[in-house]
Amino acid sequence: MIGLLAISYWICRFVFFGMHGMKQWPNMLAIVSLIIIVIASIGGRQSLSVATVIGYIGGFVLAMIFNTDGVDQGGGATNNAWKIWGTIFICSILISIILGYIFKQRHKKIME
């Protein structure tokens, strides 16, 4: 999973930099992703690792599709791509955690 994350990071951060212009946000998400993948791997939660990578690249794709440009009160340019990317990323991780818990409870119930 770390290899897939590295490829996703490289594509988002460098190849498509012209689309989003963000330097720090891809780095922050990649660091958080790496930490989550390592913890999930130690804990045997491969589905969480997969959801993390999917959330990283999927969030980027959806952010590039649905982002909007704006102007703040001071006249500076704004864009909401980072909010969309982060929200999709967090939601994919939370969904993986919730589904993992539900499946674990169902498995316990079936085994009883």
PyMOL commands that set and color helices and strands:
alter all, ss='L'
color gray80, all
select helices_A, chain A and resi 2-15+17-20+24-42+46-66+81-111
alter helices_A, ss='H'
color red, helices_A
select strands_A, chain A and resi 69-71+77-79
alter strands_A, ss='S'
color yellow, strands_A
deselect
rebuild
show_as cartoon
